[in-house]
């Protein structure tokens, strides 16, 4: 009898590979000739101005976007692992280290579910291409579900526009 040494698993295809799901990762930007950076002359160290780190630039951009989104209603719910934020920019879901973001034009529907027993509040984002992205948030008490539902309804009323076909 022959036995193979090593793994027999095959590479994942687009049906089960999360990297192929739109919204989970940002599209890669093609580097064209207009994106090419020409080398600059080296400046003396003492004459160079301190540059901001990418983290500082990202936090400043996030602050500017948050200030812009603060004008309208905002829904935010989080527990120790999961978080959902819905505002003028769209809906952002995160679970542990995984994050995805949906603009309002990428969303077909948003569904909420509150179980009869238990404190888990489920929000599911449905996209027009028949994909769905559920996230469960554990509330401190069951009564918080009604509060979250009404806050999410305010955000949906303000920003979500259904196509009138």
Secondary structure, DSSP 8 states (H G I E B T S, - for coil): -----S-------TTT-GGGSBTTB-------GGG---------TTTS-----HHHHHHHHHHHHHHHHTTS--EEEE-SSEEEEEETTEEEEEETTEEEEE-GGG-SEEEEEE-SSSSEEEEEEE-TTS-EEEEEEE-SSTTHHHHHHHHHHHHHHHH------
